[in-house]
Amino acid sequence: MKDKNLPEDIKLKSLNELKELANNITSRLENEKNLESSINEYQKLIKLNNLIEKKFIKNSKKISQNTQDKILNILKKKNAKKTK
């Protein structure tokens, strides 16, 4: 299930928007009595889940890198003060 099968507007949504969309699909599926008619919704939910996971990993890496950069910057400033 590739996320490239999802519409482009869904790929551009934020994590919060994707989470809300997934919650809406889940609610509809929970209320559905006929599971046979819900196959497309389940597949869409799986694709959304994969996209959410990829975005989460990407954002997590970005946050980690920013944190490392800030720590290095602080250490450089601290070392620069010591050498003065």
HUDA-V459942 format. One record per run of one state. SS is the DSSP state (@ for helix, = for strand, . for the rest). FROM is the first residue (numbers start at 1). TO is the last residue. If there is no record, write none. Layout:
ss=SS from=FROM to=TO
ss=SS from=FROM to=TO
This chain:
ss=. from=1 to=2
ss=@ from=3 to=5
ss=. from=6 to=7
ss=@ from=8 to=11
ss=. from=12 to=14
ss=@ from=15 to=31
ss=. from=32 to=34
ss=@ from=35 to=83
ss=. from=84 to=84
